[in-house]
C-alpha cells in the first residue's frame, strides 16, 4: 500500500477485486438502505412491544376493577355473575368423517327416494300401456 519503506503501511498488501462500473455511491446507497431497514424493523418491534405492554396493563387494571366490583356485590349480598367463555375449536378427523358420512348417507337416501318415485311412476305407466296394448290383442 505504501510506496516508500519508511511509510507506515509499506509492507501491507490489499487484495481488492476490480468491479466493472462500480461506483462508491452504490456501496454507500446500499449501506444507507440497510441501515434504514434495520431502523424500521427496530421501530416496529418497539411499537409491537409497547402495544403488548399496554394491552397487558389495561387487562390488569380491568381485572382489578372487576374484582373490586365483585367484592362489593358479595358484601352487599347481590348475585355475582361469573362469565364463562366458549371457544369453537377445529373439528377432529373423526367428526369430519362422521359429518361426511352423514352427508353422503343423506344424499344417497335422496337418490333412493327419487328412484322409488320414478319406479312408482313407471309402474303406473306400465299398467296404462298394458291396458292399451292388451285391449288391442283382445279385439283381434
Order of alpha helices (4+ residues) and beta strands (2+ residues): alpha-alpha
